[in-house]
Amino acid sequence: MSKENIVVGLEVGTSKVCAVVGETRRDGTIRILGVGQAPSRGVRKGEIVDFETASKCVREALGDAEEKSDVMIGSVYLAITGGHIECFNNRGAVNLPEDRDEICEEDFEDVQSSSREVSIPAPNMFIHSLLQHYYVDGQDGVLNPVGMLGRKLEADFHIIHGVATRIKNSVRCVKEVGPEVLDIVFAPLATAQVVLDQNQKTLGALVVDMGGGTTDFVVYVDGAVKQSGSLPIGGDHITNDISLGLRIPMAKAEKIKVEEGSVIMGKALPGETVKLKDENGFAGKEIEREMLNTIIHCRVRETFELLKKKLDADSFLHFLGAGMMLTGGCSQLRGIQQLAEEVFGMPVHVTHAQTVSGLTSAFENPQFSTAIGLIKYAEATQPIRPRGIFRRLADRLSFFGLW
Amino acid sequence: MIDLQRHLSMSAPLPDVRVRIIGLGGAGSNALDRLMLDGVTGAELIAMNTDVQALTSSVAANKVQLGAVCTRGLGAGGDPEMGYAAAEESMEEIRAAVEGAQLVILCVGMGGGTGSGAARLVGLVARQQGALVVSFATMPFAFEGRRRMAQAEEALAALQSVSDVVVCFDNDRMSDAVSPRAGIHEAFSTADRLISESVRAVLAFTAQKGIVKMGFDDLSTALRGAGRGASRCLFGFGEGEGDNRAHEALARALKSPLMDKGRMLEDAQSVLINVSGGPGMTLNEVQILMEEFGRYVSDTTQILFGTSVDPQLGGRMCVTIISAVPAGDRPLEEAARPAPRQEPAPVAAAEPRPAGEVLPDREEAPAVATPARKMALPEPDLLPAGNGAPQPAAAKAPLPRKSPREAKQAQMQFEPATRGRFEKSEPTIVDGQDLDVPTFLRRNVKKQ
């Protein structure tokens, strides 16, 4: 098979680095060939804090992926996240010149650049500028105004920006290891591509990816991205809380969280305990289940409440017909669906990548949703031949009518 | 020097506004000297002191010696009673100095002798004249001792009763603005510079021909509450230039040492913000600035907005922010605090390890106010009534039960390290809380 069809999505996460190798077909479907992963050290809260170690983990993951899928990886799509990433919606407007009535391509470019005239903090750079809707002479909901007559063209854009140096750090980390970075994608955006179908995007949905270091979210209303962002709290925090609260080492805390932890408080029988076995350097311990659950509950609830607060600020929560999709490693916590439904007051589905085929174990694992999503994203925006990252960016953006 | 230019045109007063700026006592004279250095016109500068030497070396045009007889020109010796007596003795001279003034700005350092003792008298005389009195008072450093602080507070209270507006600066806060390695003269000169900036900002309010004008009523509204009891003045001034000047100006204003990075603005009842720029300033920029500013204040805060265009500013944009918040954290939330915390408290009482849990409480006392209110929500179903049940079980639980004292020890060592894995990473601060600290600790959830 020709190289062009192979797409690799790479996510350098806080708990793991994973690279998913997939094949995109002409009909738009994706087949997963192999997944490589490696535990991640050197990344905290979604951002690289130890460059060398992170590079090593990336190398390991890519090596694993190459072996499993039997493909040489030359270029990847990289997911980025971090609490520093912010978003807002902005409208660009352009008045057509007197002598012309018909809207054409260059008006799109004008309206894009008009939407850019906003002040973002000095250290930040634009990551995405996603088109939401066009308006022609005040008529909204216009999907493709090329060829329409009008005097004024406006468009709403969802703009995502983040600290430039941190983003470039991630890109550099991957480039050090070898492959070329074809594009950077804000993680929840990628996740949403495989977790939501077009119908759900139109109805309105919230995608929450609760990973190791961050909780990323994106809100779709009427088929367009209305809000997105990232909270720097994740599974790591839960493990940390358990470790500090129960006075056990991190590794044990992680294990007990995954195996025995539950988000529901008050369901454990009084006195019910979990036994941790004696091992080298660790005397066995008995942990009260209720205490464990309480700690987990507090942290997860707080995270959800913070997220809800953030979403309430823009009040899009009322427009979500398809409810909330929860994915990512933490979505596997027992009882989290119930807690999420309680906090957000809407139906919650714990999901994983949906629209893919191939390695079942890979796409059914919610931890890989983002990396798989990158492949879908690439497929949606891919030109005929992959090129360097900057040409790519320009291509992608012009394809979507973005800046 | 550019500042000089700006205020030259800005504070050219309307013919009938007569302004006197009085520097009272040692600190006041220093502030006055700084003002002269930075340049201010449209106001008369008067230095008043008991210490003749200090008075002579002051660069003010007019000088008044207080208490020539009782202090013999040697200063008040840090005794406010002496300062008061000195002022009493020189009442006539003081009266002559403020005669005809419509606005009297009083710069004084609290805690010493002359400033603390004489300030209220000077303010009173000015008031009797019919002038508006705006006082800028500095409070001593904590290391200067409790006696001095007590004197300062008393003097401040007295001053507040005779002033229309009091802007008070804590010297301690100003040490935040200077790097720890800076020389002490730099620290003090920062204090003077701040006073000078704020005085000039206030002066600008009297004379500014703004598009949206600000007047004294706005200033008093913003500082309301600064008169009653302990309160903190927030003052910020920032300038920006270039493409991102709106953002830069606001960022710098918020970085002012007395702004606390904008965190305290949420508690303010009213905030005065003045945006001025050259002729090239656009409505868009002002909008951007105000929108960003809006994020720092709560929904109920009254924003007093003023804007003006000054050709002298050229390509620069400046932002002045003045407000006051009641000191003593968040009184509104204090009320809510005791009630919801009743829930966990009785549970805690029965526990064999109460001492340990008390500590995180104290450490994060103000921040806990908010989460404690949130605790009220999960009460019914999720903080189960079955709280009672696990209690006896807890007593039986095989977890090592140290004596309360020992547990306290362990907890104490714990305190600085409660970020565990996130020790070396940048803290995530939201609403004043460090989210890396475990949630159950911050919310004082009692473990059973």
Interface residues (C-beta under 8 A of the other chain):
Chain A: R44 K45 E47 V49 G83 E117 V118 S119 P121 A122 P232 I233 D236 H237 T239 N240 D241 S243 L244 G245 M250 M265 G266 P270 G271 T273 E286 E288 E290 M291 T294 I295 H297 C298 R299 R301 E302 E305 L306
Chain B: N244 A246 H247 E248 N284 E285 I288 K374 P378 D381 L382 L383 P384 G386 A389 P390 A393 A394 K396 A397 P398 L399 F414 T418 R419 G420 R421 F422 K424 S425 T428 V430 L435 D436 P438 T439 F440 L441 R443 V445 K447 Q448
